[in-house]
Structures are given as C-alpha cells and as structure tokens.
Amino acid sequence: MARCKAQFHDCASENNVQFRTSDSRFEVDAAGVVHASRTLTIGSKLKFSVLADDLETCETWRVDIQLSPLKNTEIRSDAEDEPGVIITYRITGKGATEPPINLFIIDPQTGELNITGEVDREVNAVFKLTGQAYDQNRKPREKPIELSVKVLDINDNPPVFTKQVFQGSVEEQSPFGTSVLQLTATDADEGENAMIHYRIINQGSRAEFTATANGEVKVTKPNLDRETQDFYSFILEARDLRGKSQGLSATATAQIKILDVNDNIPTVKYFEYELSVKENVKNIQLIRIKVLDKDEEFSDNWLAHFDIIEGNEGEYFRIEVDNRTNEGILINQKVNL
C-alpha cells in the first residue's frame, strides 16, 4: 500500500483548503495524507502531483511526488551454484506459518520475501521469521537464518485523554503562573507521532488560564475574583506531532472552581442602633445586628465576630452570633440595678 503525506505551509486556514491529485489512482484525506485508492504494483518510478485549492481565494498550490518501488528482501543459498542442486526456500514463524498466517510469503524459487496485507505496528511491532533453504531431497543446505521485520510507525492513532473531565480549584487573587491542573493523554504511536502538545481552544477573550505544551494549566489573570465568577469551564485539546496542524487531536473539558479568600470587609446594615432595656432583667435579646459580607456564605471568611470595645466596663452585655444569618445578637447578661 502506498502512503505519504503532503504538507503546504503559509497557505490559508486548513478549513478552507481542499486537496486533490492529478492521478486518480491516489487520493488525499483532509489531513494531507496521500493513499492509493486501489492496490497498485509499482514497477518503476511513478510521478504525480497533489494540489491544494483555497476555496476562499481560489488560489492553488502544488507539490510533485515521486514514488519508487522498494527492493524486496530475499535470501539466497550458495548451494544454488552447485551442479544438479535445486534449492527451495521456506519461512516459518508468526506472520508466516503462525497467525496471522501467510501475511509474509516467500518465493520458493527466488527466495524473495513479500507481504500480502496491511500491518499494524500497534498490534505487532516486530515479526520474527526463520528462513531455510532445502534441496530437492528436502535436506537443509544452510543453517536457518533469522529474519526480523520491523513495522515502521505512521501517525494513525489520535491522542486519548486519561479522563474526559479534568477538575481543579484555585484561590481567587492567585498570582500569575499559579498551577491549577495537570493534563494527561496517551498516544499509541511512537516518536514524534506520539509527542503530544496541549492547549485551551475556547476560553473566550479574557483568557484567565493557559495550558502549556506539556499540559500544565496555569493562571494568567492575577485578579481572579470569586465574588464575580466562581466557576470556569472550557475545552482542552491534545494534539500529536508536537501540536502541528497536521497532527491528530482529541478534546476534553476542564472545570475549575475558584476558592474564597478573606478579601471583603464586613459591613453592618446600620451604623447606629438605639434601644432601651428594663431594669432587673437579664439574658434577654435586645437587638440583632445584620452583617453584610461578600465572601463565601457560611465560611469562616463570611462569619462575623463581635467585640464590645467601649461602654461595657461592667460587663452587663455580651454579643452572640447567629451562624445561619450572620447576625450579632446583643444580650444583657447581668441585672442592671
């Protein structure tokens, strides 16, 4: 099977480019990978062109491709040169006499090794075969030869995120560069085909976060304010080929909760209260003082604490806090004689 890849640089957005070939025996997919449209036997050099049409500007780019037939591997025995000796070649092993059977075959007369179907490196990265030469009396004429067939990788596997939703949290007002999440994805390919770069693809214009190429999500807006927005969700991308546009990609979601810090000063509804109390009574609620605080409700940052700083030298009064309403309750705790 013939397969190669055509790359065009400095042309328009890939979404607006359509590929075609000058030879109907070949076709190009959206990523620029050239495939044979049917089984071909290439006996000599074969030339054709791949063309990229810009659907917006009507410009066309062209690249010329030349394919040359590969020289097949073969095994030979010196006994072929002996008078009256007829040599027959055979192979055994996985891919020949073991499943997948007859993926590799050998010409019994010439010793030429051929392949009959597609191979998948992610299933079988290496095939180890044994070649043997026999004479017409079925007697081995050489020691067995070990044949190792290594399957070369192509970029046929997209990255896979280890989870579809990455959840994290960060305190509001965190400084620029604060780490929030570590993204992880795997790729069944190898080499550059498995080198994954990460990015955020739909965060909006404010860009509170960024993802480094190695998958670390960091704060880019140092004045995150929980009281303005306490939750962020955006789409992540993992792309192989070091993040190049020709790479295969996958997406996942990030969800980030903004944690509260004590950055809001409490205020009271009224600055002055006037009241009266009967003499000779105690443990009576005299007034409830409402406290307003923008920090997270029911947290320590929100809950008020009261001190009487003047006028209570005789300790006739105390203030308790209602944790449900964040109100201070003024109580007379001694009989006022």
C-alpha positions as CSV (number, residue, x, y, z in Angstrom):
1,M,0.0,0.0,0.0
2,A,1.3,3.4,-1.0
3,R,1.0,6.2,1.6
4,C,2.8,9.5,2.1
5,K,1.9,13.0,3.4
6,A,1.8,16.3,1.5
7,Q,2.3,19.5,3.6
8,F,1.6,23.0,2.5
9,H,3.0,25.9,4.5
10,D,1.9,29.6,4.7
11,C,-1.4,28.9,2.9
12,A,-4.9,29.7,4.2
13,S,-6.7,28.1,7.1
14,E,-6.8,24.3,6.6
15,N,-10.6,24.5,7.0
16,N,-10.8,26.4,3.6
17,V,-8.4,24.1,1.7
18,Q,-9.4,21.1,-0.4
19,F,-6.9,18.5,-1.6
20,R,-6.9,16.6,-4.9
21,T,-4.4,14.6,-7.0
22,S,-3.5,14.6,-10.7
23,D,-3.6,10.8,-10.7
24,S,-7.0,9.0,-10.0
25,R,-5.1,6.1,-8.5
26,F,-4.3,8.2,-5.5
27,E,-6.5,10.3,-3.1
28,V,-5.8,12.7,-0.3
29,D,-7.6,13.0,3.0
30,A,-8.3,16.2,4.9
31,A,-5.1,16.0,6.8
32,G,-3.0,15.8,3.6
33,V,-2.2,12.1,3.8
34,V,-2.0,10.5,0.4
35,H,-3.4,7.0,-0.1
36,A,-3.5,4.6,-3.0
37,S,-7.2,4.3,-4.0
38,R,-6.7,0.7,-5.0
39,T,-4.0,-2.0,-4.9
40,L,-1.1,-0.9,-7.1
41,T,2.1,-2.6,-8.4
42,I,4.8,-0.1,-8.9
43,G,7.4,-1.5,-11.3
44,S,9.2,1.8,-12.0
45,K,9.3,5.4,-10.8
46,L,5.8,6.9,-10.7
47,K,5.2,10.7,-10.6
48,F,2.0,12.6,-9.9
49,S,1.0,15.9,-8.2
50,V,-1.0,16.8,-5.1
51,L,-2.9,20.1,-5.4
52,A,-4.4,22.2,-2.6
53,D,-7.3,24.6,-3.6
54,D,-8.1,27.6,-1.4
55,L,-11.9,27.8,-1.5
56,E,-11.8,31.5,-0.4
57,T,-9.1,33.0,-2.6
58,C,-9.3,30.4,-5.5
59,E,-5.5,30.0,-5.3
60,T,-4.0,26.6,-6.0
61,W,-0.8,25.2,-4.5
62,R,1.0,22.2,-6.0
63,V,3.6,19.7,-4.8
64,D,5.1,17.0,-7.0
65,I,5.5,13.4,-5.6
66,Q,7.7,10.6,-6.9
67,L,7.3,7.0,-5.8
68,S,9.9,4.4,-6.4
69,P,9.5,0.6,-6.0
70,L,11.2,-0.8,-2.9
71,K,13.7,-3.6,-3.5
72,N,12.2,-6.7,-1.8
73,T,14.2,-8.7,0.8
74,E,15.4,-12.0,-0.3
75,I,17.5,-14.9,1.0
76,R,20.0,-16.8,-1.1
77,S,21.9,-20.0,-0.7
78,D,25.4,-20.7,-2.1
79,A,24.1,-24.2,-2.9
80,E,22.2,-22.7,-5.9
81,D,25.5,-22.7,-7.7
82,E,26.2,-26.4,-7.2
83,P,25.5,-28.6,-10.3
84,G,22.4,-30.7,-10.0
85,V,21.1,-28.9,-6.9
86,I,17.6,-27.4,-6.8
87,I,17.0,-25.1,-3.9
88,T,13.6,-24.4,-2.4
89,Y,13.1,-21.6,0.2
90,R,10.7,-21.6,3.1
91,I,9.8,-19.3,6.0
92,T,8.2,-20.1,9.4
93,G,7.1,-18.1,12.3
94,K,4.5,-15.5,13.3
95,G,3.1,-13.9,10.2
96,A,4.0,-16.9,8.0
97,T,3.1,-20.3,9.4
98,E,1.6,-18.8,12.6
99,P,-1.3,-16.3,12.9
100,P,-1.6,-14.1,11.0
101,I,-0.8,-16.9,8.6
102,N,0.6,-16.0,5.1
103,L,1.0,-12.3,5.9
104,F,4.5,-12.8,4.7
105,I,5.3,-15.2,1.9
106,I,8.5,-16.2,0.2
107,D,9.0,-17.2,-3.5
108,P,10.2,-20.8,-3.1
109,Q,12.5,-20.5,-6.2
110,T,14.0,-17.0,-5.8
111,G,13.9,-16.5,-2.0
112,E,12.2,-13.2,-2.4
113,L,10.1,-12.1,0.6
114,N,6.8,-10.3,0.1
115,I,3.9,-9.1,2.2
116,T,0.3,-9.8,1.3
117,G,-1.7,-7.4,3.6
118,E,-1.6,-4.4,5.9
119,V,0.3,-4.5,9.2
120,D,-0.4,-2.5,12.3
121,R,2.6,-1.5,14.4
122,E,0.4,-1.1,17.5
123,V,-0.6,-4.8,17.2
124,N,2.7,-6.3,16.1
125,A,5.7,-4.0,16.1
126,V,8.2,-6.8,15.0
127,F,7.8,-10.1,13.2
128,K,10.5,-12.6,13.7
129,L,10.7,-15.2,10.9
130,T,13.0,-18.1,10.2
131,G,14.2,-18.8,6.7
132,Q,15.5,-22.1,5.5
133,A,17.0,-23.4,2.2
134,Y,16.2,-27.1,1.2
135,D,17.5,-29.1,-1.7
136,Q,15.3,-31.4,-3.9
137,N,15.7,-34.2,-1.3
138,R,14.2,-31.9,1.4
139,K,17.6,-31.7,3.1
140,P,18.6,-28.3,4.7
141,R,21.5,-26.9,2.8
142,E,22.2,-23.9,5.1
143,K,21.8,-23.1,8.8
144,P,18.4,-21.4,9.5
145,I,18.5,-17.6,9.1
146,E,16.6,-15.3,11.5
147,L,14.6,-12.6,9.7
148,S,13.4,-9.7,11.8
149,V,10.8,-7.4,10.2
150,K,10.2,-4.1,12.0
151,V,7.0,-2.3,11.3
152,L,7.6,1.4,10.9
153,D,5.1,3.8,12.6
154,I,2.8,6.2,10.9
155,N,0.5,8.7,12.7
156,D,-2.7,6.7,12.6
157,N,-3.7,7.0,16.3
158,P,-5.0,10.2,17.9
159,P,-4.2,11.1,21.5
160,V,-6.6,9.8,24.2
161,F,-7.2,11.9,27.3
162,T,-6.9,9.9,30.5
163,K,-10.2,11.4,31.6
164,Q,-12.9,13.4,29.8
165,V,-13.4,16.0,32.6
166,F,-10.4,17.5,34.5
167,Q,-11.4,19.2,37.7
168,G,-9.4,21.6,39.8
169,S,-9.5,24.5,42.1
170,V,-7.5,27.7,42.7
171,E,-7.8,30.5,45.2
172,E,-9.0,33.9,44.0
173,Q,-6.3,36.6,43.7
174,S,-3.7,33.8,42.9
175,P,-0.6,35.2,41.2
176,F,0.2,34.9,37.5
177,G,1.6,31.4,36.7
178,T,-0.1,29.6,39.6
179,S,-0.5,25.9,38.7
180,V,-4.1,24.6,38.6
181,L,-4.3,21.3,36.7
182,Q,-2.0,18.8,35.1
183,L,-3.4,17.3,31.9
184,T,-2.5,13.8,30.7
185,A,-3.2,12.0,27.5
186,T,-1.7,8.9,25.8
187,D,-0.9,8.0,22.2
188,A,-0.4,4.5,20.8
189,D,2.1,5.7,18.2
190,E,5.8,6.3,18.8
191,G,8.4,9.0,18.2
192,E,7.1,12.4,17.1
193,N,3.8,10.8,16.2
194,A,3.2,10.3,19.9
195,M,4.6,13.7,21.1
196,I,1.5,15.5,22.5
197,H,1.1,19.2,23.0
198,Y,-1.9,20.7,24.9
199,R,-3.8,23.9,24.6
200,I,-7.1,25.6,25.5
201,I,-9.3,26.1,22.5
202,N,-12.4,28.0,23.5
203,Q,-11.8,30.1,26.7
204,G,-13.1,33.4,25.3
205,S,-11.4,36.8,25.1
206,R,-10.5,37.2,28.8
207,A,-8.1,34.2,28.9
208,E,-8.0,33.7,32.7
209,F,-6.0,30.4,32.1
210,T,-3.5,28.9,29.8
211,A,-2.2,25.4,29.1
212,T,1.5,24.9,28.5
213,A,2.6,22.4,25.8
214,N,3.3,19.8,28.5
215,G,-0.2,20.0,29.8
216,E,0.1,22.3,32.9
217,V,-2.9,24.6,33.2
218,K,-1.9,27.9,34.9
219,V,-3.4,31.2,35.9
220,T,-2.9,34.1,33.5
221,K,-5.2,36.6,35.1
222,P,-3.9,37.5,38.6
223,N,-7.1,39.3,39.8
224,L,-9.5,36.3,39.7
225,D,-12.5,37.3,41.8
226,R,-14.7,34.6,43.2
227,E,-17.4,37.1,44.0
228,T,-17.6,38.0,40.3
229,Q,-17.2,34.4,38.9
230,D,-16.7,31.3,41.0
231,F,-16.5,28.6,38.3
232,Y,-14.9,28.2,34.9
233,S,-15.4,25.5,32.2
234,F,-13.6,25.3,28.9
235,I,-12.5,22.8,26.2
236,L,-9.0,21.4,26.1
237,E,-7.1,19.9,23.1
238,A,-4.3,17.3,22.9
239,R,-2.6,17.2,19.5
240,D,0.2,14.9,18.5
241,L,3.1,15.7,16.1
242,R,4.2,18.3,18.7
243,G,1.0,20.2,18.2
244,K,1.4,20.8,14.5
245,S,-1.8,21.4,12.5
246,Q,-1.3,18.1,10.6
247,G,-1.4,16.2,13.9
248,L,-4.3,14.2,15.2
249,S,-6.2,15.6,18.2
250,A,-8.7,14.8,21.0
251,T,-10.7,17.1,23.3
252,A,-11.7,17.1,27.0
253,T,-13.2,19.5,29.4
254,A,-11.7,21.5,32.3
255,Q,-13.7,22.6,35.2
256,I,-12.1,25.0,37.7
257,K,-13.6,26.2,41.0
258,I,-12.5,29.5,42.4
259,L,-11.9,29.2,46.1
260,D,-12.7,32.0,48.5
261,V,-10.2,34.1,50.4
262,N,-11.0,36.7,53.0
263,D,-10.8,39.8,50.7
264,N,-14.0,41.5,51.6
265,I,-14.5,43.8,54.6
266,P,-17.7,43.1,56.6
267,T,-20.2,46.0,56.9
268,V,-23.4,46.4,59.1
269,K,-26.7,47.4,57.8
270,Y,-27.0,50.4,60.2
271,F,-24.2,52.2,61.9
272,E,-26.2,53.3,64.9
273,Y,-28.8,51.5,67.0
274,E,-30.9,53.0,69.8
275,L,-32.8,50.8,72.3
276,S,-34.0,50.6,75.9
277,V,-33.9,47.8,78.4
278,K,-36.0,47.1,81.5
279,E,-34.2,47.1,84.8
280,N,-33.8,43.9,86.8
281,V,-34.0,41.5,83.8
282,K,-31.2,39.5,82.2
283,N,-30.5,37.1,79.3
284,I,-32.8,39.0,77.0
285,Q,-32.1,39.5,73.3
286,L,-32.0,43.2,72.9
287,I,-31.2,43.7,69.2
288,R,-30.0,41.8,66.1
289,I,-27.2,43.5,64.1
290,K,-27.1,42.3,60.5
291,V,-23.7,41.9,59.0
292,L,-23.1,42.0,55.2
293,D,-20.0,40.2,53.8
294,K,-19.4,39.3,50.1
295,D,-17.2,36.3,51.0
296,E,-18.5,32.8,50.7
297,E,-21.6,32.2,52.8
298,F,-21.2,30.1,56.0
299,S,-17.4,30.1,55.6
300,D,-15.0,31.5,58.3
301,N,-14.4,34.4,55.9
302,W,-18.1,35.3,56.0
303,L,-18.9,34.6,59.6
304,A,-18.7,37.7,61.8
305,H,-17.0,38.1,65.1
306,F,-18.1,40.9,67.6
307,D,-16.2,42.7,70.4
308,I,-17.7,45.4,72.6
309,I,-14.8,47.9,72.7
310,E,-16.3,50.7,74.8
311,G,-19.1,51.3,77.4
312,N,-19.3,47.8,78.8
313,E,-16.9,48.1,81.6
314,G,-19.3,46.4,84.0
315,E,-19.8,43.5,81.6
316,Y,-23.6,43.9,81.6
317,F,-23.8,42.9,77.9
318,R,-22.4,40.3,75.5
319,I,-22.8,39.6,71.8
320,E,-23.5,36.2,70.3
321,V,-23.5,35.4,66.6
322,D,-26.3,33.6,64.7
323,N,-24.3,31.3,62.3
324,R,-27.3,30.9,60.0
325,T,-28.0,34.6,59.4
326,N,-24.6,36.2,60.3
327,E,-26.3,38.5,62.8
328,G,-24.9,39.7,66.1
329,I,-27.3,39.3,69.0
330,L,-26.9,41.8,71.8
331,I,-27.8,40.2,75.2
332,N,-27.9,41.7,78.7
333,Q,-26.2,39.1,80.9
334,K,-26.4,40.9,84.3
335,V,-29.2,42.6,86.2
336,N,-28.8,46.3,85.8
337,L,-29.6,47.7,89.3
